[in-house]
């Protein structure tokens, strides 16, 4: 009975994960930065930068939340 009980508890506590909507599940966000003209550069350019997504922390997945704000798990639904 202990093994089955542990499996049920684990299923109740493990949240369902969804792909992050900010980075589309990639874990990184691409954005543009304006680099102005300077001594080492004859003209300003727009540079592309990749950075870890702040919504998911670079993982690409976020926890599915119920309307009440609680995690949605496989046993305990919304």
C-alpha positions, 0 to 999 in steps of 0.5 A: 500500500505504501508504493501506491500511496506515494504514487497518488501523492506524487500525482496530486502534487505534480502540476500540469505544465504548459508551453510558455506563451511569452517565448512559445516554449523555446525558453529564450526571447529575441528582442532588438536593441538600438546601438548608437553611433560611437567612436568604434562604430561609424553609424548606429545599428539595430542589434538582435539579442537573445535572452532567457525568458523572464516569464518561465525562467528559460525553461519554456514551461509554466505551471497551468493555473486554475481560475482560482489561482491554484495549480492544476494537477492530473488528479486534482483538476480545477 
